[in-house]
Structure formats: structure tokens, C-alpha cells
Amino acid sequence: MGIYGAALACLYQRDLAASEGDAVADLRPRRPHFPPRARAVIHLFMNGGPSQMDLLDPKPALDRHHGQSYFDRIAGEVENVRDAGAIMRSPFRFARHGRSGMWVSEAMPHLAQHVDDLCLVRSLFTTNITHEPALSLIQSGRMASGYPTLGSWVVYGLGSESQNLPAYVVLDDPLGLPVNGLENWQAGFLPPIFQGTRFRSTGSPVLNLRPEQEEPPAIRQMQRDLLSRLDELHRRQRPGQPNLDARIASYELAGRMQLSASDALDLSRESVRTREMYGIGRQPTDSYGRRCLIARRLVERGVRFVQLYINGQIWDNHTNLATEMQAACDRTDLPIAGLLQDLKERGLMDDTLVIWGGEFGRLPIAQLPADRNERHAGRDHNKNAFCSWLAGAGIRSGTIYGATDELGLAAVENRVSVPDWHATILHLLGLNHEELFVMQHGLRERLTGVQPARVVREILA
């Protein structure tokens, strides 16, 4: 008992942690649990919750019941109760496209040309109707902050194929951060080296990357060698400090990035045709198009996980649904289609997984503005149904999985939970979601948590 017992418990704790596997703190390539279908991921995150019945899940019943009261049946599912209106039809027309005959809204004419490359999941659902916890859940598998995100888990499990670029790169919008800010790409209790690294799409991609004064390569190498030896001496005197290890590794990576990052983000090396395909050089597609093209150049160079964000949450269309959703599509539709086309032409779709989606969907009833003018109505949050599509490595293309009820309110056929979605993405990368864990407070902490999760094998090729 007493101080001797505390000392013994401390020693046992260290031995136990070592025996059960401490989190590795480097980005060297690691073997997956089984042969992977995908080598890299491009995650196109649509902040705010895109409306499924206005984009990818048409509901003729909304036209038939337009204007009819429905609030009393779903009052418990409505976040903004005072603004709730009647059933609202979609302001957009739908048409079938491609050999698969997939229905796509007129708001996304460019994506419609690539439906035969997509697997559309219509039956996703989540557990919270508020942005912040729903975002935390879709990013990290928990509704609380402080947990590693999907990208951090992936690079923790697989490391990186490039030692001259970060393994996990975030391309956020120059107009501003998304809701939840930097938490969207945090490493949580994993070593900090696994958090996302922000690259800017305009100006210098990484601040202070280039030295103020250029020196001969031999001199620069001598300086780096000396710094490396000093860092190692400093590290030996302070063992068991993951923040220190991550900082040293970051500085070493920054040195190697001086050439690699500048090359990867130099879009002037791309042909005029390629830049036009992404909508670069014109509005409103220039900014998002640049990020999509940078994403392709990064995975081409061995980056493991790339996430693209939009400022704020442009898909959170509580009012003026027709105009605001069209504006969101106008910014992103052409660049995303260009990315899919470019990946195909370069053969990168064979080992790159592309994912599109947000944190939840929208309700079939109208949300009315303060003036109660139905022409300016939008839709409130919906946790019971939303859409996501996947394309590329290992995906059964040209298919639709799952279905919602006649109004698009809830997923009713082949329901896919957020843990299922995470487990499937990890599986495509050769990772078993049950075996990818870190011991934390005596528990095996995983991306999919302790709740049941399954790999949605029906969408795999």
C-alpha cells in the first residue's frame, strides 16, 4: 500500500502498455491487415448537410403531398420547431443518367455525367441533429471532441508512402474554416504527428516553407545533419514525450517539403485543358477547382489521405433552398466532375478512393423564414437519412445501395450507420476496424467504438 504500491502500479502500467501496444509515432509505411483495394483517399466533405431529396434521392410523393401538414407526425425530429412548415416539393427536376440510370438533380449536371463511376449510398443515418456533435461523429466516431479523426486513424494504421509530404493533408477554404474548425482533423489521443496538415490553395501553400536566403545545397544539408544530431541528443534526454517527437518529426518533414510541397502545389505545370476541366480560372469554381486538382497531385505523390472543406457550412440551407443549394452546387459540381475524369484518365481511380458527403440530411417539410414566405423556405436538419457516394478503388460502380421512405425522412432499407461507413472505408484500405486500436485507460479505443459495426460488402466490387 502507500507510496510503494503507487510506484509498483506505475511500473506495471508501463509494462502493460508496452505489452499491449503503444501507438507508433512515425509515418513509415506499415503493412495493412490484409491486401487493400485502395492506397489513398480523397474525402470531399460537404459541410452543413446536403439535402438528399433535392440532389440524389428524388421523392415524387413530395410533389403529391406538397403543402400538406406533417409536423405533428415528426415533431420530435425537428430542431427548429417554431419555423416548421408543411411538406415541400423539391425546386429541382431530376433525370436518369448513364447506363445505370441513376437519378440526379439538375443542380449537378456535371456529376450526372459520371454516375456510372459512383456507388450511391442512400440509407445513411446518424444520431444527432445538431451540427457540432454530428460533425464530430462523422469525423471521429464520437459526438464528443478530443478523439482521433478518420484521416488520423488511417495514417496511424498505414503510415505514408511519401516521406517528403505529410501523410494527411487538409485543403480548407480560404474564405474560412468549417464548423468545429481544427477539430475536424485532430489526432486526439494519438501522437500529434497523425493530425492533418493544412495546405493553403492560394499563395504559399505552407507559411515560412522557403528560407529567406538561398544557400548552396551542400551547406543546407550540413545544417540539417547538425540539427538532426542536436535533436537526437535532446530527445534522448527526454524520453516518452510524444509532443516533442512529433515536433522534431514535423521540422524534419518541413525541411524535406521545401522542394516537394512547392512542386506538388504548382498548378502552372498542368495543361490548360486540365485546369479548365477543374473550372480553374473562372468563378465560382476557381477556388474549389484548385483544391481538387491539388488533391490529385498529392495522392499522385504518395499522400495517404486528403480532405477538402468548404467555408462554414454552405449546404446548411435553412432558407432560400433553391438559390443557396444551387450556389453550393455551382461552386463544387464542375471541379468534382473534373477530379473524377482526371483520376480516370491517369489510372489513379484504380487505387484511389473518392468519398462525397456531409454530416446528416434534411427534412421533407419546409422550414419557413421569419416572414413565413414559402418562396424563401428551406429545410431543417435530419439525422434519419442522408446520402453519400463513393468512387474508385474497390467500389461497385454504377450502383445504388439502400433506400429511404416515400418522403425521404428515414432510411428504411439496408440502413448504414456511421460506424458501418467508417468500417467500410477502413476495409477498403486493408484495415480491420476491430484490430485498429490504441489502449487508452485500459480500453481498446477504435474509430468504430464499442457499438456493432459492419463492412458494407454489398457496395464492394
C-alpha positions as CSV (number, residue, x, y, z in Angstrom):
1,M,0.0,0.0,0.0
2,G,1.0,3.7,0.0
3,I,3.9,5.0,-2.0
4,Y,5.4,1.6,-2.7
5,G,2.2,0.4,-4.2
6,A,1.9,3.5,-6.3
7,A,5.4,3.0,-7.6
8,L,4.8,-0.6,-8.4
9,A,1.5,0.2,-10.2
10,C,3.3,2.8,-12.3
11,L,5.9,0.2,-13.4
12,Y,3.1,-2.3,-14.1
13,Q,1.2,0.3,-16.1
14,R,4.3,0.9,-18.3
15,D,4.8,-2.8,-18.8
16,L,1.2,-3.4,-19.6
17,A,1.1,-0.5,-22.1
18,A,4.2,-1.8,-23.8
19,S,2.9,-5.4,-24.0
20,E,-0.5,-4.3,-25.4
21,G,1.0,-2.0,-28.0
22,D,1.8,1.7,-27.7
23,A,0.8,4.0,-30.5
24,V,3.6,4.2,-33.1
25,A,4.8,7.7,-33.7
26,D,6.2,7.7,-37.2
27,L,4.9,7.9,-40.7
28,R,6.9,5.0,-42.2
29,P,4.8,2.7,-44.4
30,R,3.1,-0.1,-42.4
31,R,1.6,-3.4,-43.6
32,P,-2.2,-3.4,-43.7
33,H,-4.1,-6.2,-42.0
34,F,-4.9,-7.7,-45.4
35,P,-4.4,-6.8,-49.1
36,P,-6.0,-3.4,-49.7
37,R,-8.1,-2.2,-52.6
38,A,-7.3,1.5,-52.1
39,R,-3.9,3.1,-51.5
40,A,-5.2,6.7,-50.9
41,V,-8.4,8.6,-50.0
42,I,-9.7,11.9,-51.2
43,H,-12.5,13.0,-48.9
44,L,-14.8,15.7,-50.3
45,F,-16.5,16.8,-47.1
46,M,-19.7,18.8,-47.7
47,N,-20.2,20.9,-44.6
48,G,-23.7,21.5,-43.4
49,G,-25.8,18.5,-44.5
50,P,-26.7,18.4,-48.2
51,S,-30.4,17.7,-48.9
52,Q,-30.8,14.2,-50.1
53,M,-34.3,14.7,-51.7
54,D,-33.0,17.7,-53.7
55,L,-29.8,16.2,-55.0
56,L,-29.7,12.4,-55.2
57,D,-32.8,10.8,-53.8
58,P,-35.9,12.1,-55.7
59,K,-39.3,11.7,-54.0
60,P,-42.4,12.1,-56.2
61,A,-44.5,11.8,-53.0
62,L,-43.3,15.3,-52.1
63,D,-45.0,16.7,-55.2
64,R,-48.2,14.8,-54.4
65,H,-48.4,15.9,-50.8
66,H,-46.9,19.4,-51.2
67,G,-48.5,21.8,-48.8
68,Q,-49.9,19.1,-46.5
69,S,-49.3,19.3,-42.8
70,Y,-46.9,16.7,-41.5
71,F,-45.3,18.3,-38.4
72,D,-47.4,16.5,-35.9
73,R,-46.0,13.2,-37.0
74,I,-42.3,14.2,-36.8
75,A,-42.3,16.9,-34.1
76,G,-39.6,15.0,-32.2
77,E,-37.3,15.1,-35.2
78,V,-37.4,18.8,-35.8
79,E,-34.7,21.1,-34.4
80,N,-36.3,24.5,-35.1
81,V,-39.9,23.8,-34.1
82,R,-41.3,27.3,-34.4
83,D,-40.2,27.5,-38.1
84,A,-41.7,24.1,-39.2
85,G,-44.0,24.2,-42.2
86,A,-45.7,21.7,-44.4
87,I,-44.4,19.1,-46.8
88,M,-42.3,20.8,-49.5
89,R,-41.6,19.6,-53.0
90,S,-38.1,19.9,-54.4
91,P,-37.5,23.0,-56.5
92,F,-35.2,20.9,-58.8
93,R,-36.1,18.5,-61.6
94,F,-34.5,15.0,-61.7
95,A,-33.5,12.9,-64.7
96,R,-31.9,9.5,-65.1
97,H,-28.3,9.4,-66.4
98,G,-25.7,6.9,-67.6
99,R,-26.1,3.2,-68.2
100,S,-27.0,2.8,-64.6
101,G,-30.0,5.1,-64.9
102,M,-29.1,6.9,-61.7
103,W,-31.4,9.8,-60.8
104,V,-29.5,13.1,-60.3
105,S,-30.8,16.6,-59.8
106,E,-30.5,19.3,-62.4
107,A,-28.4,21.2,-59.8
108,M,-25.5,18.9,-60.5
109,P,-25.2,18.5,-64.3
110,H,-21.5,17.7,-64.3
111,L,-21.6,15.0,-61.7
112,A,-24.5,13.5,-63.6
113,Q,-22.1,12.6,-66.4
114,H,-20.1,10.4,-64.1
115,V,-22.9,8.3,-62.4
116,D,-21.5,5.1,-63.8
117,D,-18.4,5.6,-61.7
118,L,-20.3,6.1,-58.5
119,C,-21.8,3.9,-55.8
120,L,-24.6,6.0,-54.2
121,V,-25.5,5.1,-50.6
122,R,-29.0,6.5,-49.9
123,S,-29.5,4.9,-46.5
124,L,-27.0,6.5,-44.2
125,F,-28.3,7.7,-40.8
126,T,-26.7,9.3,-37.7
127,T,-27.7,10.0,-34.1
128,N,-27.7,13.8,-33.6
129,I,-29.5,16.7,-35.4
130,T,-27.0,19.4,-34.3
131,H,-24.0,20.3,-36.5
132,E,-21.2,20.2,-33.9
133,P,-21.9,16.7,-32.4
134,A,-22.9,15.3,-35.8
135,L,-19.7,16.6,-37.3
136,S,-17.7,15.0,-34.5
137,L,-19.4,11.7,-35.1
138,I,-18.9,11.6,-38.8
139,Q,-15.2,12.7,-38.4
140,S,-14.1,10.7,-35.3
141,G,-16.9,8.2,-34.5
142,R,-17.7,10.1,-31.3
143,M,-20.0,13.0,-30.6
144,A,-17.5,14.5,-28.1
145,S,-14.3,16.3,-29.1
146,G,-10.8,15.1,-28.4
147,Y,-10.9,11.8,-30.4
148,P,-8.8,11.0,-33.5
149,T,-10.4,11.7,-36.8
150,L,-10.8,9.2,-39.7
151,G,-7.7,10.6,-41.5
152,S,-5.6,10.3,-38.3
153,W,-6.7,6.7,-37.8
154,V,-5.8,5.8,-41.4
155,V,-2.3,7.2,-41.3
156,Y,-1.8,5.7,-37.8
157,G,-2.6,2.3,-39.3
158,L,-0.8,2.6,-42.6
159,G,1.8,5.4,-42.4
160,S,2.7,7.2,-45.6
161,E,4.2,6.3,-49.0
162,S,5.8,9.7,-49.2
163,Q,8.4,10.8,-46.7
164,N,8.6,14.3,-48.3
165,L,5.0,15.3,-47.8
166,P,2.6,14.9,-44.9
167,A,0.6,11.7,-44.8
168,Y,-2.7,13.5,-44.0
169,V,-3.3,16.8,-45.8
170,V,-6.3,19.2,-45.3
171,L,-7.3,21.7,-48.0
172,D,-9.6,24.1,-46.2
173,D,-11.4,27.1,-47.8
174,P,-9.5,30.4,-48.0
175,L,-12.9,32.0,-47.1
176,G,-12.9,30.5,-43.7
177,L,-12.8,27.3,-41.5
178,P,-15.7,24.9,-41.4
179,V,-17.8,24.5,-38.3
180,N,-15.8,22.8,-35.5
181,G,-12.6,24.3,-37.0
182,L,-9.4,22.4,-36.5
183,E,-11.2,19.7,-34.6
184,N,-12.2,18.2,-37.9
185,W,-8.7,16.9,-38.5
186,Q,-7.2,16.5,-35.0
187,A,-5.3,13.5,-33.8
188,G,-6.9,13.3,-30.4
189,F,-5.1,10.8,-28.1
190,L,-3.0,9.5,-31.0
191,P,0.5,11.0,-31.3
192,P,0.3,14.5,-32.8
193,I,2.2,13.5,-35.9
194,F,-1.0,11.9,-37.2
195,Q,-3.1,15.1,-37.3
196,G,-4.0,16.7,-40.6
197,T,-1.6,19.3,-42.1
198,R,-3.3,22.3,-43.6
199,F,-2.1,23.4,-47.1
200,R,-3.3,26.7,-48.5
201,S,-4.7,26.6,-52.0
202,T,-3.7,30.2,-52.7
203,G,-0.4,31.9,-52.1
204,S,2.4,30.0,-50.3
205,P,0.9,26.5,-49.5
206,V,2.8,26.4,-46.2
207,L,3.9,29.5,-44.5
208,N,7.7,30.0,-43.9
209,L,8.5,27.0,-46.0
210,R,11.2,28.7,-48.1
211,P,14.3,30.1,-46.4
212,E,14.8,33.9,-46.6
213,Q,18.3,33.4,-48.1
214,E,19.1,30.6,-50.6
215,E,22.3,28.7,-49.8
216,P,24.3,26.0,-51.7
217,P,22.7,22.5,-51.3
218,A,25.8,21.2,-49.6
219,I,25.6,23.9,-46.9
220,R,21.8,23.2,-46.4
221,Q,22.5,19.5,-46.0
222,M,25.3,20.1,-43.4
223,Q,22.9,22.3,-41.4
224,R,20.2,19.7,-41.5
225,D,22.6,17.0,-40.4
226,L,23.8,19.1,-37.5
227,L,20.2,19.9,-36.4
228,S,19.3,16.2,-36.7
229,R,22.2,15.3,-34.3
230,L,21.3,18.0,-31.8
231,D,17.6,17.0,-32.0
232,E,18.5,13.4,-31.2
233,L,20.6,14.4,-28.2
234,H,17.7,16.5,-27.0
235,R,15.3,13.6,-27.5
236,R,17.4,11.1,-25.6
237,Q,17.4,13.3,-22.5
238,R,13.6,13.5,-22.6
239,P,12.2,10.0,-23.4
240,G,8.4,9.3,-23.6
241,Q,7.5,12.8,-24.9
242,P,5.2,12.3,-28.0
243,N,4.7,16.0,-28.5
244,L,8.5,16.5,-28.7
245,D,8.8,13.6,-31.1
246,A,6.1,15.0,-33.3
247,R,7.6,18.5,-33.3
248,I,11.0,17.1,-34.3
249,A,9.4,15.0,-37.0
250,S,7.5,18.0,-38.2
251,Y,10.6,20.1,-38.6
252,E,12.4,17.3,-40.4
253,L,9.5,16.9,-42.7
254,A,9.3,20.7,-43.3
255,G,12.9,20.5,-44.5
256,R,12.2,17.8,-46.9
257,M,9.0,19.6,-48.0
258,Q,10.8,22.7,-49.2
259,L,11.1,21.1,-52.6
260,S,8.3,18.5,-52.7
261,A,5.4,20.7,-51.5
262,S,6.2,23.5,-53.8
263,D,6.3,21.1,-56.7
264,A,3.1,19.3,-55.7
265,L,1.1,22.6,-55.4
266,D,2.5,24.2,-58.5
267,L,-0.6,24.1,-60.8
268,S,1.2,26.1,-63.6
269,R,2.7,22.7,-64.6
270,E,-0.7,21.4,-65.5
271,S,-2.1,21.8,-69.1
272,V,-4.7,24.4,-70.0
273,R,-7.1,21.6,-70.7
274,T,-6.6,20.1,-67.3
275,R,-7.1,23.4,-65.5
276,E,-10.2,24.1,-67.5
277,M,-11.6,20.7,-66.7
278,Y,-11.5,21.6,-63.0
279,G,-13.0,25.1,-63.6
280,I,-9.8,26.9,-62.6
281,G,-9.6,30.5,-63.8
282,R,-13.3,31.2,-63.6
283,Q,-15.9,31.9,-61.0
284,P,-17.4,30.4,-58.9
285,T,-15.3,27.2,-59.4
286,D,-11.8,28.5,-59.3
287,S,-11.1,28.0,-55.5
288,Y,-12.6,24.6,-55.1
289,G,-11.2,23.5,-58.5
290,R,-7.7,24.4,-57.3
291,R,-8.2,22.3,-54.2
292,C,-9.5,19.3,-56.2
293,L,-6.5,19.5,-58.6
294,I,-4.1,19.8,-55.7
295,A,-5.7,16.7,-54.1
296,R,-5.0,14.7,-57.3
297,R,-1.4,15.9,-57.4
298,L,-0.9,15.0,-53.7
299,V,-2.3,11.4,-54.0
300,E,-0.2,11.0,-57.1
301,R,2.9,11.7,-55.0
302,G,2.0,9.3,-52.2
303,V,-0.1,11.3,-49.8
304,R,-2.4,8.9,-48.0
305,F,-5.4,11.0,-47.0
306,V,-6.6,14.3,-48.4
307,Q,-9.6,16.2,-47.1
308,L,-11.3,19.1,-48.8
309,Y,-13.6,21.5,-46.9
310,I,-15.8,24.5,-47.7
311,N,-16.0,27.6,-45.6
312,G,-18.6,27.5,-42.8
313,Q,-21.4,25.2,-43.9
314,I,-22.8,26.2,-47.4
315,W,-25.1,23.1,-47.5
316,D,-27.0,24.2,-44.4
317,N,-29.9,25.5,-46.4
318,H,-32.5,26.5,-43.8
319,T,-33.9,29.2,-46.1
320,N,-33.8,30.1,-49.8
321,L,-33.2,26.4,-50.6
322,A,-33.3,26.8,-54.4
323,T,-30.8,29.7,-54.6
324,E,-28.5,28.6,-51.8
325,M,-28.2,25.0,-52.9
326,Q,-27.7,26.0,-56.5
327,A,-24.9,28.3,-55.4
328,A,-23.3,25.4,-53.4
329,C,-23.5,23.1,-56.5
330,D,-22.2,25.8,-58.8
331,R,-19.0,26.0,-56.6
332,T,-18.4,22.3,-56.4
333,D,-20.1,20.3,-59.2
334,L,-17.7,21.0,-62.1
335,P,-14.5,20.7,-60.0
336,I,-15.6,17.3,-58.6
337,A,-16.5,16.0,-62.1
338,G,-13.1,17.2,-63.3
339,L,-11.4,15.4,-60.5
340,L,-13.2,12.1,-61.3
341,Q,-12.4,12.5,-65.0
342,D,-8.7,13.3,-64.3
343,L,-8.3,10.4,-61.9
344,K,-9.7,8.0,-64.6
345,E,-7.5,9.3,-67.4
346,R,-4.4,8.9,-65.3
347,G,-5.3,5.5,-64.0
348,L,-5.4,6.7,-60.4
349,M,-9.0,5.5,-59.8
350,D,-7.6,2.0,-59.6
351,D,-6.1,2.7,-56.2
352,T,-7.7,5.9,-55.0
353,L,-11.0,6.1,-53.1
354,V,-13.1,9.2,-53.5
355,I,-15.8,10.0,-50.9
356,W,-18.5,12.7,-51.0
357,G,-20.9,13.6,-48.2
358,G,-21.8,15.6,-45.2
359,E,-22.8,15.0,-41.6
360,F,-26.6,14.5,-42.0
361,G,-29.5,15.2,-44.3
362,R,-32.6,17.4,-44.4
363,L,-36.3,17.0,-43.6
364,P,-39.1,16.7,-46.2
365,I,-41.1,19.6,-44.6
366,A,-40.3,23.2,-45.2
367,Q,-38.5,25.5,-42.7
368,L,-40.0,28.9,-43.0
369,P,-38.1,32.2,-42.6
370,A,-39.2,34.9,-40.1
371,D,-41.6,36.4,-42.7
372,R,-43.2,33.0,-43.3
373,N,-42.8,33.4,-47.0
374,E,-42.8,30.0,-48.6
375,R,-40.8,31.2,-51.6
376,H,-37.8,31.6,-49.2
377,A,-38.3,28.3,-47.4
378,G,-35.5,25.8,-46.7
379,R,-35.2,22.5,-44.9
380,D,-34.2,21.7,-41.3
381,H,-31.7,19.0,-40.2
382,N,-32.5,15.3,-40.5
383,K,-30.5,12.6,-38.7
384,N,-32.5,9.7,-40.0
385,A,-31.4,9.8,-43.7
386,F,-28.7,11.2,-45.8
387,C,-26.7,10.3,-48.9
388,S,-23.0,9.7,-49.6
389,W,-21.3,8.4,-52.7
390,L,-18.0,6.6,-53.2
391,A,-16.0,6.1,-56.3
392,G,-12.7,4.4,-57.3
393,A,-10.7,1.6,-55.8
394,G,-12.8,-1.4,-54.7
395,I,-16.2,0.2,-55.3
396,R,-19.0,-1.4,-57.2
397,S,-19.6,1.5,-59.6
398,G,-22.9,2.5,-61.2
399,T,-24.9,1.1,-58.2
400,I,-27.4,2.4,-55.6
401,Y,-27.4,0.9,-52.1
402,G,-30.2,1.4,-49.6
403,A,-33.5,3.3,-49.8
404,T,-35.5,5.8,-47.7
405,D,-39.3,6.0,-47.2
406,E,-41.5,7.7,-49.7
407,L,-40.8,11.2,-48.3
408,G,-37.1,10.8,-47.7
409,L,-37.5,11.2,-44.0
410,A,-35.8,7.9,-42.8
411,A,-33.6,5.2,-44.2
412,V,-35.7,2.0,-44.3
413,E,-33.8,-0.4,-46.5
414,N,-30.2,-1.6,-46.0
415,R,-29.5,1.1,-43.3
416,V,-25.9,2.2,-43.0
417,S,-24.7,3.7,-39.7
418,V,-21.7,6.0,-39.3
419,P,-19.7,3.1,-37.7
420,D,-20.6,0.9,-40.7
421,W,-19.4,3.7,-43.1
422,H,-16.1,4.0,-41.2
423,A,-15.6,0.3,-41.1
424,T,-16.1,0.0,-44.9
425,I,-13.6,2.8,-45.6
426,L,-11.0,1.2,-43.4
427,H,-11.7,-2.2,-45.0
428,L,-11.0,-0.8,-48.5
429,L,-7.6,0.4,-47.2
430,G,-6.8,-3.1,-45.9
431,L,-7.6,-2.3,-42.2
432,N,-9.8,-4.3,-39.9
433,H,-11.7,-1.8,-37.8
434,E,-11.7,-4.1,-34.8
435,E,-7.9,-4.5,-34.9
436,L,-7.1,-0.9,-35.5
437,F,-7.0,0.4,-31.9
438,V,-5.0,2.2,-29.2
439,M,-5.0,1.2,-25.5
440,Q,-6.5,4.1,-23.6
441,H,-7.4,3.9,-19.9
442,G,-7.5,0.2,-20.2
443,L,-9.8,0.1,-23.2
444,R,-9.2,-0.7,-26.8
445,E,-10.2,2.7,-28.4
446,R,-11.2,2.3,-32.0
447,L,-12.7,4.6,-34.7
448,T,-15.8,2.5,-34.7
449,G,-16.0,2.4,-30.9
450,V,-17.7,-0.4,-29.0
451,Q,-21.0,-0.4,-30.9
452,P,-21.6,-3.0,-33.5
453,A,-20.2,-2.1,-37.0
454,R,-20.2,-4.0,-40.2
455,V,-18.4,-3.7,-43.5
456,V,-21.0,-2.9,-46.2
457,R,-19.7,-5.6,-48.6
458,E,-22.6,-5.1,-50.9
459,I,-21.0,-2.0,-52.3
460,L,-17.6,-3.6,-52.9
461,A,-16.5,-4.7,-56.3
